[in-house]
Amino acid sequence: MKSHKRSVTAGVMLMAVTAAGCSTATPAAAPIAATTRTIGAPAGVLVAKPDLELGTILFDGSDHAVYLFTSDTTDVSTCRIVCSLIWEPLLAPATSGDGVESWKLATATRADGLIQVTYAGHPLYEHAGDPLGRAVAEGRNAHWYAVSPAGDRA
């Protein structure tokens, strides 16, 4: 099976990441540093697990919380370039585990050619700064939300 990972060298722009999240605005600051990072990771088995603050939410096979982006109005991701360095697309393959409805699980091809996992029509992401087993980026920039087993915001 062909790997869906790719390495990207990009300037990490502090203003784009901290202030705008995934804004399309061009930041005024110069890049702080160049970094090489792998974009996305295979989802593995998606499972629904309890979270003390959010109720039951989805986690991938590596125990990362799974998020949706409210700017995505179809199953095709609008989070690209700098955005995808922080909000990593959840990549195929994926299977449904405990509490996840298999008929809601699908994939969509991103603009960069990667195959991203979707759930109930939402492209799925992980937040690069989340510790395992926790959804600390919930509500970030009023656009990013953990995914409930129903397929909507937690």
Secondary structure, DSSP 8 states (H G I E B T S, - for coil): -----EEEEEEE-HHHHHTSSS-SS--SS--SEEEEEEE-EEEEEEEEEEETTTEEEEE-TTS-B-EEETT--SSS----THHHHHEEEEEEEEEE-TT--GGGEEEEE-TTS-EEEEETTEE-EEETT--TT--TTTTGGGTEEEB-TTSSB-
